[in-house]
Amino acid sequence: MLQKENRLVKVRDFNLVMEHGRWTNGRFLDIKTLELAKITDYFPKKEDPNNFKKQLKLAIAVGLKVHKSAVKRNKLKRQIREALRLLIKDGRIKTGFYVLVVTKKGALEQDYAEISKEIELLIKRSGLLIS
């Protein structure tokens, strides 16, 4: 389970990612990243700008097109969440970003090792991975 401070939950944050984020595409996963330091015009007025720039928040989207069964979609979300949690725990993802992970149809056929490898590759391609 991701820590509460690492979850992207507010509608305004999703809108920021969708409007100003940058896509990185993979074989069966896509990620959209948003560097918070680049969108200072859109910072919430109630929050401290220095703390806002340093946060790392993640979200996972698995749509009905991936599979109709909620059980299978939730299993895929758990696998992706665990791979991201381990990267955060090891301190391998830069802070100051919002990240949205979106799955494609072929993601269900992959095992956990391939999902983890794909996430690490996409994070590296988007410039968020600390080696």
N, CA, C and O atoms as a Tinker XYZ file with bonds, in Angstrom:
   524  protein
     1  N      0.837000   -1.181000    0.000000    73     2
     2  CA     0.000000    0.000000    0.000000    64     1     3
     3  C      0.879000    1.241000    0.000000    63     2     4     5
     4  O      1.857000    1.312000    0.745000    81     3
     5  N      0.540000    2.206000   -0.822000    73     3     6
     6  CA     1.281000    3.464000   -0.845000    64     5     7
     7  C      0.974000    4.276000    0.404000    63     6     8     9
     8  O     -0.138000    4.233000    0.931000    81     7
     9  N      1.971000    5.012000    0.869000    73     7    10
    10  CA     1.762000    5.896000    2.003000    64     9    11
    11  C      0.726000    6.951000    1.629000    63    10    12    13
    12  O      0.584000    7.301000    0.457000    81    11
    13  N      0.017000    7.447000    2.609000    73    11    14
    14  CA    -1.038000    8.425000    2.354000    64    13    15
    15  C     -0.495000    9.687000    1.679000    63    14    16    17
    16  O     -1.159000   10.262000    0.817000    81    15
    17  N      0.705000   10.117000    2.065000    73    15    18
    18  CA     1.273000   11.334000    1.476000    64    17    19
    19  C      1.739000   11.123000    0.027000    63    18    20    21
    20  O      2.054000   12.090000   -0.666000    81    19
    21  N      1.782000    9.865000   -0.434000    73    19    22
    22  CA     2.193000    9.569000   -1.803000    64    21    23
    23  C      1.031000    9.243000   -2.730000    63    22    24    25
    24  O      1.254000    8.814000   -3.862000    81    23
    25  N     -0.198000    9.436000   -2.279000    73    23    26
    26  CA    -1.365000    9.130000   -3.109000    64    25    27
    27  C     -1.907000   10.390000   -3.762000    63    26    28    29
    28  O     -2.093000   11.412000   -3.101000    81    27
    29  N     -2.151000   10.314000   -5.028000    73    27    30
    30  CA    -2.760000   11.410000   -5.775000    64    29    31
    31  C     -4.267000   11.207000   -5.719000    63    30    32    33
    32  O     -4.784000   10.286000   -6.351000    81    31
    33  N     -4.984000   12.049000   -4.973000    73    31    34
    34  CA    -6.412000   11.823000   -4.775000    64    33    35
    35  C     -7.288000   13.019000   -5.133000    63    34    36    37
    36  O     -8.453000   12.832000   -5.486000    81    35
    37  N     -6.773000   14.220000   -5.055000    73    35    38
    38  CA    -7.606000   15.404000   -5.278000    64    37    39
    39  C     -7.885000   15.608000   -6.764000    63    38    40    41
    40  O     -7.013000   15.395000   -7.606000    81    39
    41  N     -9.096000   16.019000   -7.072000    73    39    42
    42  CA    -9.509000   16.246000   -8.451000    64    41    43
    43  C     -8.660000   17.331000   -9.089000    63    42    44    45
    44  O     -8.304000   17.225000  -10.262000    81    43
    45  N     -8.326000   18.380000   -8.332000    73    43    46
    46  CA    -7.515000   19.465000   -8.889000    64    45    47
    47  C     -6.129000   18.963000   -9.306000    63    46    48    49
    48  O     -5.560000   19.448000  -10.284000    81    47
    49  N     -5.584000   17.984000   -8.556000    73    47    50
    50  CA    -4.269000   17.437000   -8.892000    64    49    51
    51  C     -4.344000   16.576000  -10.153000    63    50    52    53
    52  O     -3.448000   16.629000  -10.995000    81    51
    53  N     -5.413000   15.780000  -10.285000    73    51    54
    54  CA    -5.602000   14.999000  -11.507000    64    53    55
    55  C     -5.741000   15.921000  -12.711000    63    54    56    57
    56  O     -5.184000   15.654000  -13.776000    81    55
    57  N     -6.483000   17.001000  -12.537000    73    55    58
    58  CA    -6.657000   17.949000  -13.633000    64    57    59
    59  C     -5.337000   18.589000  -14.027000    63    58    60    61
    60  O     -5.084000   18.794000  -15.214000    81    59
    61  N     -4.484000   18.911000  -13.045000    73    59    62
    62  CA    -3.160000   19.461000  -13.343000    64    61    63
    63  C     -2.323000   18.481000  -14.150000    63    62    64    65
    64  O     -1.678000   18.865000  -15.125000    81    63
    65  N     -2.331000   17.218000  -13.746000    73    63    66
    66  CA    -1.549000   16.200000  -14.460000    64    65    67
    67  C     -2.066000   16.038000  -15.885000    63    66    68    69
    68  O     -1.280000   15.998000  -16.832000    81    67
    69  N     -3.373000   15.946000  -16.037000    73    67    70
    70  CA    -3.939000   15.730000  -17.366000    64    69    71
    71  C     -3.728000   16.933000  -18.281000    63    70    72    73
    72  O     -3.550000   16.769000  -19.488000    81    71
    73  N     -3.745000   18.133000  -17.722000    73    71    74
    74  CA    -3.627000   19.332000  -18.533000    64    73    75
    75  C     -2.179000   19.662000  -18.884000    63    74    76    77
    76  O     -1.890000   20.063000  -20.011000    81    75
    77  N     -1.272000   19.498000  -17.929000    73    75    78
    78  CA     0.100000   19.970000  -18.111000    64    77    79
    79  C      1.148000   18.861000  -18.110000    63    78    80    81
    80  O      2.336000   19.138000  -18.276000    81    79
    81  N      0.726000   17.613000  -17.926000    73    79    82
    82  CA     1.681000   16.511000  -17.823000    64    81    83
    83  C      2.252000   16.076000  -19.160000    63    82    84    85
    84  O      1.814000   16.525000  -20.219000    81    83
    85  N      3.244000   15.190000  -19.090000    73    83    86
    86  CA     3.938000   14.683000  -20.274000    64    85    87
    87  C      3.836000   13.160000  -20.303000    63    86    88    89
    88  O      4.132000   12.495000  -19.311000    81    87
    89  N      3.418000   12.612000  -21.442000    73    87    90
    90  CA     3.247000   11.162000  -21.582000    64    89    91
    91  C      4.571000   10.472000  -21.854000    63    90    92    93
    92  O      5.435000   11.003000  -22.553000    81    91
    93  N      4.718000    9.272000  -21.288000    73    91    94
    94  CA     5.788000    8.338000  -21.621000    64    93    95
    95  C      5.103000    7.001000  -21.863000    63    94    96    97
    96  O      4.428000    6.479000  -20.976000    81    95
    97  N      5.271000    6.444000  -23.058000    73    95    98
    98  CA     4.540000    5.240000  -23.453000    64    97    99
    99  C      5.423000    4.001000  -23.399000    63    98   100   101
   100  O      6.608000    4.039000  -23.732000    81    99
   101  N      4.811000    2.904000  -22.969000    73    99   102
   102  CA     5.482000    1.613000  -22.940000    64   101   103
   103  C      4.672000    0.582000  -23.697000    63   102   104   105
   104  O      3.728000    0.923000  -24.409000    81   103
   105  N      5.041000   -0.685000  -23.542000    73   103   106
   106  CA     4.322000   -1.745000  -24.259000    64   105   107
   107  C      2.928000   -1.964000  -23.701000    63   106   108   109
   108  O      1.968000   -2.045000  -24.467000    81   107
   109  N      2.794000   -2.061000  -22.399000    73   107   110
   110  CA     1.488000   -2.317000  -21.807000    64   109   111
   111  C      1.139000   -1.360000  -20.669000    63   110   112   113
   112  O      0.128000   -1.544000  -19.991000    81   111
   113  N      1.976000   -0.332000  -20.456000    73   111   114
   114  CA     1.698000    0.722000  -19.472000    64   113   115
   115  C      2.097000    2.062000  -20.069000    63   114   116   117
   116  O      3.023000    2.139000  -20.875000    81   115
   117  N      1.405000    3.101000  -19.677000    73   115   118
   118  CA     1.778000    4.471000  -20.004000    64   117   119
   119  C      1.846000    5.236000  -18.691000    63   118   120   121
   120  O      1.115000    4.931000  -17.749000    81   119
   121  N      2.729000    6.234000  -18.629000    73   119   122
   122  CA     2.712000    7.103000  -17.453000    64   121   123
   123  C      2.674000    8.557000  -17.913000    63   122   124   125
   124  O      3.243000    8.925000  -18.941000    81   123
   125  N      1.996000    9.351000  -17.131000    73   123   126
   126  CA     1.947000   10.787000  -17.385000    64   125   127
   127  C      2.541000   11.465000  -16.167000    63   126   128   129
   128  O      2.061000   11.277000  -15.049000    81   127
   129  N      3.589000   12.257000  -16.381000    73   127   130
   130  CA     4.298000   12.892000  -15.274000    64   129   131
   131  C      4.171000   14.399000  -15.374000    63   130   132   133
   132  O      4.064000   14.963000  -16.463000    81   131
   133  N      4.185000   15.025000  -14.234000    73   131   134
   134  CA     4.113000   16.482000  -14.156000    64   133   135
   135  C      5.140000   16.956000  -13.146000    63   134   136   137
   136  O      5.096000   16.576000  -11.976000    81   135
   137  N      6.072000   17.795000  -13.606000    73   135   138
   138  CA     7.068000   18.365000  -12.699000    64   137   139
   139  C      6.460000   19.600000  -12.043000    63   138   140   141
   140  O      6.100000   20.563000  -12.721000    81   139
   141  N      6.350000   19.562000  -10.728000    73   139   142
   142  CA     5.646000   20.611000  -10.000000    64   141   143
   143  C      6.363000   21.958000  -10.043000    63   142   144   145
   144  O      5.711000   23.000000   -9.978000    81   143
   145  N      7.679000   21.957000  -10.151000    73   143   146
   146  CA     8.428000   23.213000  -10.171000    64   145   147
   147  C      8.132000   24.031000  -11.429000    63   146   148   149
   148  O      8.345000   25.243000  -11.444000    81   147
   149  N      7.646000   23.378000  -12.474000    73   147   150
   150  CA     7.389000   24.074000  -13.742000    64   149   151
   151  C      6.008000   24.709000  -13.824000    63   150   152   153
   152  O      5.735000   25.453000  -14.766000    81   151
   153  N      5.129000   24.435000  -12.862000    73   151   154
   154  CA     3.763000   24.963000  -12.939000    64   153   155
   155  C      3.445000   25.844000  -11.734000    63   154   156   157
   156  O      2.388000   25.691000  -11.121000    81   155
   157  N      4.331000   26.750000  -11.393000    73   155   158
   158  CA     4.143000   27.577000  -10.206000    64   157   159
   159  C      2.896000   28.450000  -10.287000    63   158   160   161
   160  O      2.376000   28.857000   -9.248000    81   159
   161  N      2.404000   28.750000  -11.474000    73   159   162
   162  CA     1.196000   29.565000  -11.626000    64   161   163
   163  C     -0.042000   28.856000  -11.081000    63   162   164   165
   164  O     -1.008000   29.510000  -10.688000    81   163
   165  N     -0.019000   27.540000  -11.054000    73   163   166
   166  CA    -1.193000   26.760000  -10.679000    64   165   167
   167  C     -1.128000   26.210000   -9.253000    63   166   168   169
   168  O     -1.962000   25.385000   -8.882000    81   167
   169  N     -0.165000   26.643000   -8.452000    73   167   170
   170  CA    -0.059000   26.168000   -7.074000    64   169   171
   171  C     -1.294000   26.587000   -6.278000    63   170   172   173
   172  O     -1.808000   27.690000   -6.467000    81   171
   173  N     -1.768000   25.718000   -5.395000    73   171   174
   174  CA    -2.885000   26.108000   -4.526000    64   173   175
   175  C     -2.467000   27.234000   -3.587000    63   174   176   177
   176  O     -1.350000   27.236000   -3.070000    81   175
   177  N     -3.346000   28.167000   -3.373000    73   175   178
   178  CA    -3.010000   29.346000   -2.565000    64   177   179
   179  C     -2.887000   29.035000   -1.083000    63   178   180   181
   180  O     -2.200000   29.758000   -0.360000    81   179
   181  N     -3.536000   27.977000   -0.614000    73   179   182
   182  CA    -3.528000   27.647000    0.810000    64   181   183
   183  C     -2.277000   26.888000    1.241000    63   182   184   185
   184  O     -2.008000   26.778000    2.437000    81   183
   185  N     -1.508000   26.363000    0.287000    73   183   186
   186  CA    -0.363000   25.522000    0.640000    64   185   187
   187  C      0.951000   26.274000    0.478000    63   186   188   189
   188  O      1.060000   27.205000   -0.319000    81   187
   189  N      1.939000   25.851000    1.249000    73   187   190
   190  CA     3.270000   26.435000    1.182000    64   189   191
   191  C      3.940000   25.999000   -0.121000    63   190   192   193
   192  O      4.051000   24.799000   -0.371000    81   191
   193  N      4.391000   26.937000   -0.959000    73   191   194
   194  CA     4.992000   26.574000   -2.253000    64   193   195
   195  C      6.233000   25.694000   -2.139000    63   194   196   197
   196  O      6.465000   24.839000   -2.993000    81   195
   197  N      7.033000   25.898000   -1.090000    73   195   198
   198  CA     8.251000   25.088000   -0.939000    64   197   199
   199  C      7.917000   23.627000   -0.661000    63   198   200   201
   200  O      8.550000   22.730000   -1.218000    81   199
   201  N      6.932000   23.382000    0.191000    73   199   202
   202  CA     6.515000   22.005000    0.476000    64   201   203
   203  C      5.791000   21.397000   -0.713000    63   202   204   205
   204  O      5.927000   20.204000   -0.983000    81   203
   205  N      5.026000   22.208000   -1.421000    73   203   206
   206  CA     4.272000   21.713000   -2.579000    64   205   207
   207  C      5.218000   21.207000   -3.664000    63   206   208   209
   208  O      4.935000   20.195000   -4.305000    81   207
   209  N      6.334000   21.894000   -3.876000    73   207   210
   210  CA     7.301000   21.499000   -4.911000    64   209   211
   211  C      8.021000   20.200000   -4.577000    63   210   212   213
   212  O      8.528000   19.535000   -5.480000    81   211
   213  N      8.077000   19.824000   -3.305000    73   211   214
   214  CA     8.869000   18.665000   -2.870000    64   213   215
   215  C      8.074000   17.377000   -2.772000    63   214   216   217
   216  O      8.651000   16.335000   -2.458000    81   215
   217  N      6.776000   17.403000   -3.028000    73   215   218
   218  CA     5.973000   16.196000   -2.842000    64   217   219
   219  C      6.050000   15.264000   -4.055000    63   218   220   221
   220  O      6.344000   15.687000   -5.173000    81   219
   221  N      5.781000   14.002000   -3.800000    73   219   222
   222  CA     5.696000   12.976000   -4.845000    64   221   223
   223  C      4.367000   12.267000   -4.652000    63   222   224   225
   224  O      4.134000   11.640000   -3.619000    81   223
   225  N      3.494000   12.367000   -5.652000    73   223   226
   226  CA     2.181000   11.726000   -5.560000    64   225   227
   227  C      1.956000   10.871000   -6.792000    63   226   228   229
   228  O      2.299000   11.253000   -7.911000    81   227
   229  N      1.365000    9.691000   -6.556000    73   227   230
   230  CA     1.159000    8.700000   -7.615000    64   229   231
   231  C     -0.292000    8.266000   -7.659000    63   230   232   233
   232  O     -0.980000    8.256000   -6.638000    81   231
   233  N     -0.755000    7.906000   -8.852000    73   231   234
   234  CA    -2.093000    7.346000   -9.032000    64   233   235
   235  C     -2.020000    6.271000  -10.104000    63   234   236   237
   236  O     -1.146000    6.297000  -10.971000    81   235
   237  N     -2.954000    5.320000  -10.032000    73   235   238
   238  CA    -3.004000    4.207000  -10.979000    64   237   239
   239  C     -4.408000    4.139000  -11.554000    63   238   240   241
   240  O     -5.393000    4.167000  -10.815000    81   239
   241  N     -4.497000    4.049000  -12.874000    73   239   242
   242  CA    -5.803000    3.958000  -13.538000    64   241   243
   243  C     -5.854000    2.680000  -14.368000    63   242   244   245
   244  O     -5.040000    2.476000  -15.268000    81   243
   245  N     -6.821000    1.825000  -14.052000    73   243   246
   246  CA    -7.053000    0.598000  -14.812000    64   245   247
   247  C     -8.510000    0.641000  -15.264000    63   246   248   249
   248  O     -9.423000    0.494000  -14.451000    81   247
   249  N     -8.720000    0.841000  -16.543000    73   247   250
   250  CA   -10.074000    1.026000  -17.055000    64   249   251
   251  C    -10.794000   -0.278000  -17.355000    63   250   252   253
   252  O    -10.214000   -1.363000  -17.308000    81   251
   253  N    -12.078000   -0.138000  -17.665000    73   251   254
   254  CA   -12.898000   -1.300000  -18.015000    64   253   255
   255  C    -12.438000   -1.973000  -19.300000    63   254   256   257
   256  O    -12.694000   -3.159000  -19.505000    81   255
   257  N    -11.761000   -1.228000  -20.166000    73   255   258
   258  CA   -11.275000   -1.824000  -21.417000    64   257   259
   259  C    -10.197000   -2.872000  -21.171000    63   258   260   261
   260  O    -10.000000   -3.769000  -21.991000    81   259
   261  N     -9.497000   -2.758000  -20.036000    73   259   262
   262  CA    -8.466000   -3.752000  -19.700000    64   261   263
   263  C     -9.130000   -5.092000  -19.407000    63   262   264   265
   264  O     -8.728000   -6.120000  -19.952000    81   263
   265  N    -10.155000   -5.082000  -18.541000    73   263   266
   266  CA   -10.943000   -6.291000  -18.260000    64   265   267
   267  C    -12.217000   -5.886000  -17.541000    63   266   268   269
   268  O    -12.225000   -4.924000  -16.774000    81   267
   269  N    -13.287000   -6.615000  -17.788000    73   267   270
   270  CA   -14.570000   -6.305000  -17.163000    64   269   271
   271  C    -14.587000   -6.673000  -15.675000    63   270   272   273
   272  O    -15.307000   -6.057000  -14.890000    81   271
   273  N    -13.806000   -7.662000  -15.296000    73   271   274
   274  CA   -13.807000   -8.153000  -13.922000    64   273   275
   275  C    -13.027000   -7.212000  -13.001000    63   274   276   277
   276  O    -11.852000   -6.926000  -13.231000    81   275
   277  N    -13.706000   -6.739000  -11.957000    73   275   278
   278  CA   -13.057000   -5.860000  -10.991000    64   277   279
   279  C    -11.937000   -6.586000  -10.249000    63   278   280   281
   280  O    -10.944000   -5.969000   -9.863000    81   279
   281  N    -12.094000   -7.877000  -10.052000    73   279   282
   282  CA   -11.076000   -8.662000   -9.348000    64   281   283
   283  C     -9.752000   -8.614000  -10.115000    63   282   284   285
   284  O     -8.692000   -8.425000   -9.519000    81   283
   285  N     -9.818000   -8.782000  -11.419000    73   283   286
   286  CA    -8.591000   -8.769000  -12.234000    64   285   287
   287  C     -7.999000   -7.367000  -12.327000    63   286   288   289
   288  O     -6.779000   -7.204000  -12.303000    81   287
   289  N     -8.855000   -6.359000  -12.430000    73   287   290
   290  CA    -8.351000   -4.980000  -12.475000    64   289   291
   291  C     -7.682000   -4.614000  -11.152000    63   290   292   293
   292  O     -6.634000   -3.968000  -11.151000    81   291
   293  N     -8.271000   -5.017000  -10.031000    73   291   294
   294  CA    -7.692000   -4.724000   -8.724000    64   293   295
   295  C     -6.375000   -5.453000   -8.498000    63   294   296   297
   296  O     -5.465000   -4.909000   -7.872000    81   295
   297  N     -6.268000   -6.670000   -8.999000    73   295   298
   298  CA    -5.009000   -7.421000   -8.890000    64   297   299
   299  C     -3.893000   -6.684000   -9.634000    63   298   300   301
   300  O     -2.770000   -6.578000   -9.142000    81   299
   301  N     -4.217000   -6.186000  -10.810000    73   299   302
   302  CA    -3.240000   -5.437000  -11.599000    64   301   303
   303  C     -2.833000   -4.151000  -10.870000    63   302   304   305
   304  O     -1.656000   -3.791000  -10.858000    81   303
   305  N     -3.793000   -3.468000  -10.272000    73   303   306
   306  CA    -3.491000   -2.251000   -9.505000    64   305   307
   307  C     -2.582000   -2.557000   -8.322000    63   306   308   309
   308  O     -1.657000   -1.798000   -8.034000    81   307
   309  N     -2.844000   -3.671000   -7.634000    73   307   310
   310  CA    -1.996000   -4.054000   -6.490000    64   309   311
   311  C     -0.569000   -4.323000   -6.926000    63   310   312   313
   312  O      0.374000   -3.931000   -6.238000    81   311
   313  N     -0.396000   -4.990000   -8.067000    73   311   314
   314  CA     0.951000   -5.291000   -8.554000    64   313   315
   315  C      1.703000   -4.006000   -8.917000    63   314   316   317
   316  O      2.878000   -3.852000   -8.583000    81   315
   317  N      1.023000   -3.097000   -9.594000    73   315   318
   318  CA     1.649000   -1.827000   -9.969000    64   317   319
   319  C      1.984000   -1.015000   -8.721000    63   318   320   321
   320  O      3.067000   -0.437000   -8.623000    81   319
   321  N      1.062000   -0.974000   -7.777000    73   319   322
   322  CA     1.264000   -0.226000   -6.537000    64   321   323
   323  C      2.473000   -0.759000   -5.766000    63   322   324   325
   324  O      3.256000    0.019000   -5.220000    81   323
   325  N      2.623000   -2.066000   -5.723000    73   323   326
   326  CA     3.757000   -2.661000   -5.002000    64   325   327
   327  C      5.079000   -2.318000   -5.679000    63   326   328   329
   328  O      6.058000   -2.009000   -5.000000    81   327
   329  N      5.117000   -2.367000   -6.996000    73   327   330
   330  CA     6.345000   -2.020000   -7.720000    64   329   331
   331  C      6.725000   -0.557000   -7.453000    63   330   332   333
   332  O      7.898000   -0.245000   -7.250000    81   331
   333  N      5.736000    0.327000   -7.453000    73   331   334
   334  CA     6.001000    1.738000   -7.169000    64   333   335
   335  C      6.418000    1.944000   -5.715000    63   334   336   337
   336  O      7.309000    2.744000   -5.427000    81   335
   337  N      5.778000    1.225000   -4.810000    73   335   338
   338  CA     6.101000    1.351000   -3.382000    64   337   339
   339  C      7.552000    0.973000   -3.115000    63   338   340   341
   340  O      8.237000    1.638000   -2.338000    81   339
   341  N      8.019000   -0.090000   -3.753000    73   339   342
   342  CA     9.405000   -0.519000   -3.559000    64   341   343
   343  C     10.393000    0.504000   -4.111000    63   342   344   345
   344  O     11.450000    0.727000   -3.521000    81   343
   345  N     10.054000    1.129000   -5.244000    73   343   346
   346  CA    10.932000    2.169000   -5.787000    64   345   347
   347  C     10.996000    3.377000   -4.857000    63   346   348   349
   348  O     12.060000    3.967000   -4.675000    81   347
   349  N      9.867000    3.741000   -4.272000    73   347   350
   350  CA     9.833000    4.866000   -3.332000    64   349   351
   351  C     10.605000    4.520000   -2.068000    63   350   352   353
   352  O     11.372000    5.335000   -1.557000    81   351
   353  N     10.397000    3.305000   -1.568000    73   351   354
   354  CA    11.063000    2.861000   -0.337000    64   353   355
   355  C     12.581000    2.898000   -0.492000    63   354   356   357
   356  O     13.297000    3.283000    0.433000    81   355
   357  N     13.069000    2.494000   -1.668000    73   355   358
   358  CA    14.505000    2.504000   -1.923000    64   357   359
   359  C     15.031000    3.895000   -2.256000    63   358   360   361
   360  O     16.237000    4.078000   -2.417000    81   359
   361  N     14.134000    4.883000   -2.361000    73   359   362
   362  CA    14.550000    6.257000   -2.666000    64   361   363
   363  C     15.027000    6.418000   -4.095000    63   362   364   365
   364  O     15.931000    7.211000   -4.359000    81   363
   365  N     14.432000    5.677000   -5.024000    73   363   366
   366  CA    14.893000    5.699000   -6.410000    64   365   367
   367  C     14.058000    6.598000   -7.315000    63   366   368   369
   368  O     14.363000    6.731000   -8.500000    81   367
   369  N     12.993000    7.226000   -6.767000    73   367   370
   370  CA    12.175000    8.133000   -7.563000    64   369   371
   371  C     12.364000    9.547000   -7.022000    63   370   372   373
   372  O     12.298000    9.772000   -5.813000    81   371
   373  N     12.599000   10.497000   -7.925000    73   371   374
   374  CA    12.764000   11.896000   -7.529000    64   373   375
   375  C     11.462000   12.446000   -6.963000    63   374   376   377
   376  O     10.372000   12.021000   -7.346000    81   375
   377  N     11.595000   13.394000   -6.050000    73   375   378
   378  CA    10.409000   14.071000   -5.522000    64   377   379
   379  C     10.134000   15.312000   -6.364000    63   378   380   381
   380  O     10.962000   15.736000   -7.171000    81   379
   381  N      8.955000   15.880000   -6.157000    73   379   382
   382  CA     8.580000   17.078000   -6.904000    64   381   383
   383  C      7.792000   16.752000   -8.163000    63   382   384   385
   384  O      7.774000   17.542000   -9.107000    81   383
   385  N      7.135000   15.587000   -8.183000    73   383   386
   386  CA     6.400000   15.153000   -9.368000    64   385   387
   387  C      5.047000   14.568000   -8.988000    63   386   388   389
   388  O      4.868000   14.035000   -7.893000    81   387
   389  N      4.106000   14.676000   -9.907000    73   387   390
   390  CA     2.864000   13.910000   -9.887000    64   389   391
   391  C      2.987000   12.873000  -10.992000    63   390   392   393
   392  O      3.417000   13.193000  -12.100000    81   391
   393  N      2.613000   11.631000  -10.697000    73   391   394
   394  CA     2.725000   10.542000  -11.665000    64   393   395
   395  C      1.389000    9.809000  -11.754000    63   394   396   397
   396  O      0.808000    9.436000  -10.735000    81   395
   397  N      0.909000    9.606000  -12.973000    73   395   398
   398  CA    -0.305000    8.843000  -13.229000    64   397   399
   399  C      0.070000    7.655000  -14.106000    63   398   400   401
   400  O      0.582000    7.831000  -15.212000    81   399
   401  N     -0.184000    6.450000  -13.616000    73   399   402
   402  CA     0.102000    5.222000  -14.361000    64   401   403
   403  C     -1.208000    4.735000  -14.986000    63   402   404   405
   404  O     -2.192000    4.512000  -14.281000    81   403
   405  N     -1.212000    4.574000  -16.304000    73   403   406
   406  CA    -2.402000    4.128000  -17.032000    64   405   407
   407  C     -2.068000    2.806000  -17.710000    63   406   408   409
   408  O     -1.033000    2.684000  -18.364000    81   407
   409  N     -2.944000    1.813000  -17.554000    73   407   410
   410  CA    -2.693000    0.492000  -18.125000    64   409   411
   411  C     -3.319000    0.356000  -19.502000    63   410   412   413
   412  O     -4.294000    1.031000  -19.832000    81   411
   413  N     -2.735000   -0.533000  -20.297000    73   411   414
   414  CA    -3.278000   -0.882000  -21.609000    64   413   415
   415  C     -3.834000   -2.304000  -21.541000    63   414   416   417
   416  O     -3.709000   -2.978000  -20.519000    81   415
   417  N     -4.444000   -2.750000  -22.628000    73   415   418
   418  CA    -5.090000   -4.061000  -22.641000    64   417   419
   419  C     -4.150000   -5.222000  -22.320000    63   418   420   421
   420  O     -4.546000   -6.139000  -21.600000    81   419
   421  N     -2.936000   -5.210000  -22.825000    73   419   422
   422  CA    -2.034000   -6.335000  -22.654000    64   421   423
   423  C     -1.431000   -6.482000  -21.268000    63   422   424   425
   424  O     -0.664000   -7.416000  -21.035000    81   423
   425  N     -1.751000   -5.600000  -20.351000    73   423   426
   426  CA    -1.121000   -5.619000  -19.029000    64   425   427
   427  C     -1.524000   -6.826000  -18.198000    63   426   428   429
   428  O     -0.741000   -7.292000  -17.370000    81   427
   429  N     -2.724000   -7.338000  -18.403000    73   427   430
   430  CA    -3.188000   -8.480000  -17.601000    64   429   431
   431  C     -2.413000   -9.764000  -17.884000    63   430   432   433
   432  O     -2.284000  -10.615000  -17.004000    81   431
   433  N     -1.903000   -9.909000  -19.087000    73   431   434
   434  CA    -1.178000  -11.133000  -19.444000    64   433   435
   435  C      0.242000  -11.169000  -18.869000    63   434   436   437
   436  O      0.899000  -12.209000  -18.908000    81   435
   437  N      0.718000  -10.035000  -18.334000    73   435   438
   438  CA     2.088000   -9.954000  -17.825000    64   437   439
   439  C      2.152000  -10.414000  -16.376000    63   438   440   441
   440  O      1.186000  -10.284000  -15.624000    81   439
   441  N      3.321000  -10.959000  -15.994000    73   439   442
   442  CA     3.499000  -11.315000  -14.590000    64   441   443
   443  C      4.125000  -10.126000  -13.842000    63   442   444   445
   444  O      4.477000   -9.115000  -14.450000    81   443
   445  N      4.254000  -10.265000  -12.527000    73   443   446
   446  CA     4.709000   -9.153000  -11.695000    64   445   447
   447  C      6.108000   -8.673000  -12.091000    63   446   448   449
   448  O      6.361000   -7.468000  -12.091000    81   447
   449  N      7.010000   -9.581000  -12.426000    73   447   450
   450  CA     8.382000   -9.201000  -12.778000    64   449   451
   451  C      8.402000   -8.300000  -14.022000    63   450   452   453
   452  O      9.153000   -7.326000  -14.078000    81   451
   453  N      7.577000   -8.634000  -15.011000    73   451   454
   454  CA     7.533000   -7.824000  -16.229000    64   453   455
   455  C      6.885000   -6.464000  -15.968000    63   454   456   457
   456  O      7.308000   -5.455000  -16.532000    81   455
   457  N      5.867000   -6.436000  -15.120000    73   455   458
   458  CA     5.222000   -5.171000  -14.766000    64   457   459
   459  C      6.219000   -4.272000  -14.041000    63   458   460   461
   460  O      6.322000   -3.082000  -14.340000    81   459
   461  N      6.945000   -4.839000  -13.096000    73   459   462
   462  CA     7.929000   -4.084000  -12.339000    64   461   463
   463  C      9.029000   -3.533000  -13.244000    63   462   464   465
   464  O      9.449000   -2.385000  -13.103000    81   463
   465  N      9.484000   -4.364000  -14.169000    73   463   466
   466  CA    10.527000   -3.945000  -15.106000    64   465   467
   467  C     10.027000   -2.817000  -16.012000    63   466   468   469
   468  O     10.759000   -1.866000  -16.282000    81   467
   469  N      8.784000   -2.923000  -16.479000    73   467   470
   470  CA     8.187000   -1.899000  -17.347000    64   469   471
   471  C      8.037000   -0.570000  -16.601000    63   470   472   473
   472  O      8.321000    0.489000  -17.161000    81   471
   473  N      7.596000   -0.621000  -15.350000    73   471   474
   474  CA     7.450000    0.603000  -14.556000    64   473   475
   475  C      8.801000    1.276000  -14.363000    63   474   476   477
   476  O      8.927000    2.491000  -14.520000    81   475
   477  N      9.805000    0.484000  -14.023000    73   475   478
   478  CA    11.141000    1.048000  -13.824000    64   477   479
   479  C     11.671000    1.669000  -15.119000    63   478   480   481
   480  O     12.297000    2.728000  -15.086000    81   479
   481  N     11.426000    1.021000  -16.248000    73   479   482
   482  CA    11.856000    1.549000  -17.542000    64   481   483
   483  C     11.153000    2.872000  -17.864000    63   482   484   485
   484  O     11.788000    3.822000  -18.323000    81   483
   485  N      9.843000    2.928000  -17.623000    73   483   486
   486  CA     9.095000    4.150000  -17.916000    64   485   487
   487  C      9.502000    5.300000  -16.986000    63   486   488   489
   488  O      9.599000    6.449000  -17.416000    81   487
   489  N      9.736000    4.980000  -15.721000    73   487   490
   490  CA    10.176000    5.999000  -14.767000    64   489   491
   491  C     11.548000    6.527000  -15.186000    63   490   492   493
   492  O     11.815000    7.725000  -15.092000    81   491
   493  N     12.409000    5.628000  -15.646000    73   491   494
   494  CA    13.738000    6.039000  -16.101000    64   493   495
   495  C     13.640000    6.909000  -17.349000    63   494   496   497
   496  O     14.321000    7.929000  -17.453000    81   495
   497  N     12.794000    6.507000  -18.294000    73   495   498
   498  CA    12.612000    7.254000  -19.545000    64   497   499
   499  C     12.060000    8.650000  -19.306000    63   498   500   501
   500  O     12.394000    9.590000  -20.027000    81   499
   501  N     11.219000    8.781000  -18.298000    73   499   502
   502  CA    10.626000   10.083000  -18.014000    64   501   503
   503  C     11.551000   10.968000  -17.176000    63   502   504   505
   504  O     11.229000   12.128000  -16.918000    81   503
   505  N     12.689000   10.432000  -16.752000    73   503   506
   506  CA    13.679000   11.221000  -16.041000    64   505   507
   507  C     13.449000   11.309000  -14.536000    63   506   508   509
   508  O     13.969000   12.215000  -13.886000    81   507
   509  N     12.678000   10.381000  -13.974000    73   507   510
   510  CA    12.377000   10.404000  -12.542000    64   509   511
   511  C     13.234000    9.450000  -11.732000    63   510   512   513
   512  O     13.242000    9.529000  -10.503000    81   511
   513  N     13.958000    8.549000  -12.386000    73   511   514
   514  CA    14.693000    7.507000  -11.663000    64   513   515
   515  C     16.045000    8.022000  -11.197000    63   514   516   517
   516  O     16.804000    8.620000  -11.961000    81   515
   517  N     16.322000    7.778000   -9.935000    73   515   518
   518  CA    17.636000    8.086000   -9.372000    64   517   519
   519  C     18.426000    6.780000   -9.407000    63   518   520   521
   520  O     18.019000    5.789000   -8.800000    81   519
   521  N     19.529000    6.780000  -10.100000    73   519   522
   522  CA    20.319000    5.540000  -10.265000    64   521   523
   523  C     21.076000    5.164000   -9.033000    63   522   524
   524  O     21.778000    4.152000   -9.024000    81   523
